[in-house]
């Protein structure tokens, strides 16, 4: 989609009701859904984190940026994610966390990003994190500089591909809580995006379908 055309719809995103649970459920494996129904995150004192869902123009076409995390000893090793992370003492709020982490991980200064709104929190049981997503836009083409210690690669997803229903697929996987079961997700180029990031993508996709 032409970026100038996309910008005309951003005020509607600010006011639309979020699909929240309905959108998240589309990307939640059945066994994790059972787990979430039994679990009240407020009783497990989850850690906080924030991520940035950032749209920007590339050759005047609207794109969304994702990152490939480096391999490390942790449950989110080598996964596709949005730039983001844990709050630090210097952060006034989680929005500032998302902006700071986006700068640290992919080199985009906070003053280059206009934060449109927050989206629905997503709880991640394996790591006990409650993640707050924010939708942001940059009105100019971006030059990404990845943080090599944490980011293995940067993925630029055209909006037209994101809105294509064929991007949603299922895959048999092994995870930290089950083996060889079918997981819904997004096929982004050669990468399969599932779990919490897929849930955020699902809410973002369903919201855009309402306003575009």
C-alpha positions in Angstrom: 0.0 0.0 0.0 1.2 3.5 -0.8 2.5 5.1 2.4 0.7 8.4 1.8 -2.5 6.6 1.4 -1.8 4.6 4.6 -1.3 7.8 6.6 -4.8 8.9 5.8 -6.1 6.0 7.8 -4.0 6.4 11.0 -6.5 8.7 12.8 -9.1 5.9 12.5 -6.7 3.5 14.2 -6.6 5.7 17.2 -10.3 5.5 17.8 -11.2 1.9 16.7 -12.1 -0.7 19.2 -9.4 -3.4 19.5 -10.3 -7.0 18.7 -8.1 -8.1 21.6 -9.0 -11.6 22.8 -10.7 -12.6 19.5 -7.6 -11.7 17.5 -5.2 -13.3 19.9 -7.2 -16.5 20.0 -6.6 -17.0 16.3 -2.9 -17.4 16.9 -3.1 -19.3 20.2 -2.4 -23.1 20.0 -5.1 -25.1 21.6 -3.0 -26.4 24.4 -1.7 -22.9 25.3 -5.3 -21.7 25.3 -6.1 -24.3 27.9 -3.2 -23.2 30.0 -4.2 -19.5 29.8 -7.7 -20.3 30.8 -6.4 -21.9 34.0 -3.9 -19.2 34.7 -4.5 -15.7 36.1 -1.3 -13.7 35.2 -2.0 -11.3 38.1 -1.3 -14.1 40.5 2.1 -14.9 39.1 3.5 -11.3 39.2 4.6 -11.1 35.6 7.6 -9.1 34.5 6.9 -6.2 32.2 8.1 -5.5 28.7 7.2 -3.3 25.7 7.6 -3.6 22.0 7.1 -1.3 19.0 5.0 -2.3 15.9 6.6 0.2 13.5 5.3 1.2 10.1 7.4 3.2 7.7 7.8 4.0 3.9 10.2 2.1 1.7 10.1 3.2 -1.9 6.9 4.9 -0.8 5.3 1.5 0.0 4.2 0.8 3.6 6.4 -1.7 5.5 6.4 -3.2 9.0 9.7 -4.0 10.7 10.4 -7.2 12.6 13.7 -8.6 14.0 15.3 -12.0 14.2 16.7 -12.5 17.7 20.1 -14.0 18.2 20.6 -17.6 19.5 21.0 -17.7 23.3 20.1 -19.7 26.3 16.5 -18.7 26.7 12.9 -19.5 25.6 12.9 -16.8 22.9 16.2 -17.7 21.3 16.2 -17.3 17.5 12.6 -16.1 17.3 11.0 -13.4 15.2 9.9 -10.5 17.3 9.1 -6.8 17.3 11.9 -4.5 18.6 11.5 -4.1 22.3 12.5 -5.3 25.8 12.4 -4.7 29.5 12.0 -1.3 31.2 14.9 0.4 32.8 15.0 3.0 35.6 15.4 5.8 33.1 12.1 5.0 31.4 9.1 7.1 32.4 6.7 4.5 31.2 6.4 1.5 28.9 6.0 3.7 25.8 9.4 5.1 26.5 10.7 1.6 27.0 9.5 0.6 23.5 11.0 3.7 22.0 14.3 3.3 23.8 14.6 -0.4 22.9 13.7 0.3 19.3 16.6 2.8 19.1 19.0 0.3 20.8 18.0 -2.7 18.7 17.5 -1.3 15.2 19.0 2.2 15.5 15.8 4.4 15.0 15.8 7.5 17.2 12.6 8.1 19.3 12.1 11.5 17.6 11.7 9.6 14.3 8.7 7.7 15.6 5.1 8.9 16.2 3.4 6.6 18.6 -0.2 6.2 17.5 -1.6 4.1 20.4 -1.1 1.1 22.6 -2.5 -2.3 21.7 -3.7 -5.2 24.0 -1.2 -6.7 26.4 0.0 -10.3 25.7 1.0 -12.6 28.5 3.9 -15.1 27.7 3.7 -18.1 30.2 7.2 -19.7 29.5 9.0 -16.5 30.4 6.3 -15.0 32.7 6.3 -11.7 30.8 3.4 -9.3 30.2 4.2 -7.5 27.0 2.7 -4.1 26.0 2.7 -3.5 22.2 2.7 0.0 20.8 1.9 1.0 17.2 4.2 3.6 15.8 4.8 5.2 12.4 7.9 6.9 10.9 7.1 9.3 8.0 10.5 8.9 6.3 12.6 6.0 4.9 14.7 4.4 7.6 18.3 3.2 7.8 18.4 0.3 10.2 21.4 -0.4 12.4 21.0 -3.6 14.2 22.4 -4.3 17.7 24.6 -7.2 16.9 24.6 -8.6 20.4 20.9 -9.2 20.4 19.6 -8.9 16.8 20.6 -11.4 14.1 18.6 -9.8 11.3 16.0 -7.2 10.3 12.9 -8.2 8.4 11.0 -5.7 6.4 7.5 -6.9 5.7 5.4 -5.0 3.1 1.9 -4.1 4.3 0.4 -5.7 1.2 2.0 -9.0 2.1 0.9 -8.7 5.7 -2.7 -8.2 4.7 -2.7 -11.2 2.3 -4.6 -14.0 4.0 -2.2 -16.5 2.6 0.4 -15.3 5.1 -1.5 -17.2 7.8 -0.4 -20.8 8.0 -0.1 -23.8 10.4 3.0 -25.7 11.3 3.9 -28.8 13.4 6.3 -27.7 16.1 8.0 -28.7 19.4 7.9 -26.0 22.1 8.8 -25.7 25.8 5.4 -27.1 26.8 4.4 -29.6 24.1 5.8 -31.7 21.3 4.7 -32.2 17.7 1.5 -30.2 17.7 0.0 -27.8 15.2 0.7 -24.1 15.7 -0.9 -21.2 13.9 1.3 -18.4 12.7 2.5 -16.0 10.0 4.8 -17.1 7.2 7.1 -14.1 6.7 9.4 -14.8 3.8 11.3 -17.9 5.0 10.4 -17.3 8.7 7.5 -18.8 10.7 6.3 -16.3 13.3 4.3 -17.8 16.1 3.5 -17.4 19.8 3.2 -13.9 21.4 4.5 -12.0 18.3 1.9 -13.8 16.1 -0.8 -12.8 18.6 0.2 -9.2 18.4 0.4 -9.4 14.6 -3.1 -10.9 14.6 -4.6 -8.0 16.5 -2.7 -5.5 14.3 -4.0 -7.3 11.2 -7.6 -7.4 12.3 -7.5 -3.8 13.3 -6.1 -2.7 10.0 -8.8 -4.7 8.2 -11.4 -2.6 10.0 -10.0 0.8 9.1 -8.4 0.3 5.7 
